[in-house]
Amino acid sequence: MRIPMKVDYGVRALMELAIQYGQGQVQTADIAVRQGIPESYLEQLMATLSKEGLVESRRGPKGGHSLSMKPSEITLSMVMDTLEPNSSPLDCITSPQDCMFSVSCAQQEIWKSVEQSIHDVLSSITLENLTQRQNYLTESGVV
């Protein structure tokens, strides 16, 4: 499975918000600089994350972004579903009617199982888990 760039950038931006959770709004420009994300692209991602309820955004000079819920409540599967809603490994999983073999396809069963396993792992990891791990790696000098 390949993780799309927008998911990688989205997770990194959300981790910035998780690290600063409860400390007010974080401006897009600050996130972009710290995470090496093009600001214009990040603005689009933040708009999507805000529209889908993961982020609260405020415009203006004192505006910015904050998480709309606790970092422990936002899972990677929520982020993935928001930014890449159709991440199935094969098109026939989401559109079985387009495949003449889908009714009796052993390969499709395997890929559905892989997809479910990935979803289960992503559902078990929260932004809080990621930020704790990031802090540990940073403090131990690994990163």
Secondary structure, DSSP 8 states (H G I E B T S, - for coil): ----HHHHHHHHHHHHHHHTTTS--B-HHHHHHHHT--HHHHHHHHHHHHHTTSEEEE-STT-EEEESS-GGG-BHHHHHHHH-S---SSHHHH-GGG-TTGGG-HHHHHHHHHHHHHHHHHHT-BHHHHHHHHHHHHHTT--
